[in-house]
Structures are given as C-alpha cells and as structure tokens.
Amino acid sequence: MYEKTNNYIEDLYISNNISLKEVYNNVIIKSPKQGIHSIFFHENEIDIGVISIFKEYCNVLPRAQNILYCNFEMTKEEIISFLYRAILCSFNGLFIIINPENLSKENSILLIDIIKNELNNIKINSCLIFSYCHENHDIIVHIKNLENHLYQK
C-alpha cells in the first residue's frame, strides 16, 4: 500500500511540475540539525515556543504539514502519516510533534514503536522535535530513552 501511495504522489508531482524539494523548501533548517530532539515548555508557552523554533531554525512560521498537534482523539493514520513524512524526508526539514503526552495509550505505543522500528533501518535526515509540557509522562520518558534521542532542553 505504501508503495502505491508513493507512486501516486510522485505522479502528482510530475503532472503539476513541482518537486518534493519545493514542497519542503521553506522548512529546511538553515544550520543543519538532524535526528530526534525534545524540548520542554510550560503549558502556556508551548505554542509560542514552537513558533520560535520554526523562526530560529527555518526563519518561517510553521506549516500544517510539519506539525502534529496531539490529542486523545487522534487517529492512528494521522500519526503514521506524520511520522513517515518526518522520518523518510530526504531533506533536512523541521517536524514538530506537540504534546505527545495527550495521545491515547494505544497511540503512544504506536508512535514509539514506529520510531524504534523505522530508525533502526535508516539514518534520519530531518529534525523531529517532541515539544511537551509534562516531563514525567510515560511517553516522554520513552522518548527521552530512545536510542536515537539526541537533545533535550
């Protein structure tokens, strides 16, 4: 299924005369930073903090395709789609997952499993940041313990 979807998207790029690089051009990090990172914000500062990260790293405001704002009702498909877009991006693009601690237990497990399984096979070119408010939440502890976790602020 993934291969068919990928072929379809490639055909769309060709028929519309655009490239994937053009799609991600505005969110390519100016001074390269790759891998999985995490940043703590106080609850009332997380939105402005994410905007600040995009301004600092890319000199632009965030785009919807590069942010996953987590909530309890989020679907598996939304998580899978975002993670594969972030992990498989061939450019040094910026992707931020906001409030992963708001995910359901099932979706938290899914998120961690995908990252563990996919990153064992490839080197991530993009920068995936987890932005959170509750440091001691189970998923945050798992994120910080990921083998590929590089930075914590």
N, C-alpha and C positions, 0 to 999 in steps of 0.2 A: 504494500500500500504506500509506504513512504517513497519508494522509487517512482511510482506512477504520479504521485503528487509533485515530486521534484521535477519530473519531466514536464508536467503540465505548467508549472511555474516558469521553467526555462523557456517553454514555448511562448508564454505570455510576455516575457522579457524581450524575446526576439521579435514578436509581432508588434510590440509597442516601441521598439527601438530604444530600449533602456538596458542598463546593466545593473547587476547587483551592487557594484561599487557606487553607482549613482544613488541608489536607494539608501545606502549607509554612509554616504559621503559626509553628511552633517554630523554624524555621531561617531566619527573616527577620532580616537583620542590623539590629541596633539603631541604629547610626550608619552610614548608607549608604556602601557601598564597592562599586563595580561594576568589571567588566572582568576581565582575565586578570592574575593575580599569581603570583609564585613565591616559595617560601621554602626555604632550605637548612636541614637538620637533620643532626646526626651520626646515624649508623645506630642507635645505642642510645637516641636521643631522639625519633625520628620519631613514634612512636605517642603519646607523652605530649604532643609538640608539637602534633599535630593536635587532640587533646582540648582543649588550651589555647586553640587558635584558636577552636574552637566555643564554649568558655566565654567567651572575651573578646568575640567578635563577636555571639553569639546568646544567651549565658547558658544554654546547654543542652549536653548530651552529643551527640556526633554520631549521626546516624541512617544506617542502611544505604543508604537511597535517595540520600543526599547524599555518599557516599564511594565512590570506586573505588580499591580496593587492587590495584595492578597486579602481574601475574606473567607469566611466559613463556607459560603455557598459556591465558591469557585469550582469549576468543573475540572475533571482530570484532563480533558482535551486542552483547556486553556493553559494548564501547567505544562503539559507535554509540548505543546506548540511553542510556548515561550522558551522553554529550556533548550529544545533542539535548535531554535533560531539563535539563541545566545551561544550555545556550546559549539555548534557547527559553523558559525560565522567565520568566513575566511579572512576577515579584516579585523583590525584592532578596534572594534566597536565597543561602545559602552552599553551595558544592560544592567538594570537595577530591579531587584525584587524587593518590594516594600512590604514590611510587616508580615514576614512568613509565619510568625507566631500566631497569626489569625486563621491559618489553614486548619481544616479538619484533621484529625489524627491520620485518617486514611490518605489524605492528600499530602500531609507532611512526610509520611513514609514514602509515598510515590516520588516526591521531589528529591529526597535524599538518595533513594535507590537509583534514580536516573543519573544523578550526578556521579555517584560511585561507579556505576556500571559503564557509563559513557566515557568518563575521564580516565578510566584505566586503559582505554584503547587509543586515545588521541591526545595531542597537545592542544590546549585551548588557545586560540589566537586573540579572542576577545577578552574583555574585562567584565566579569559578572560580580556585581556587588549586592550583598544582602544588607538591607537597611532595616534596622529593628529597634524596638523600644523596650523589650523585656528580656534582659540579658540571661536570666536563668530558666527561660522556657526550654522545654525538651529539644525542639527543633534547632534553636540557636546553639545549644550545647553540641548537637550533632554537626551543625555547620562548622563550628569552631574546631571540631575534631576531625574534619575531613582531611585526608592526606594532602589534598591539593590546596587547602586553605593557606593563603599567603600573607594576609594582612588583617590586622584587627585594630580598630581605633576606638 
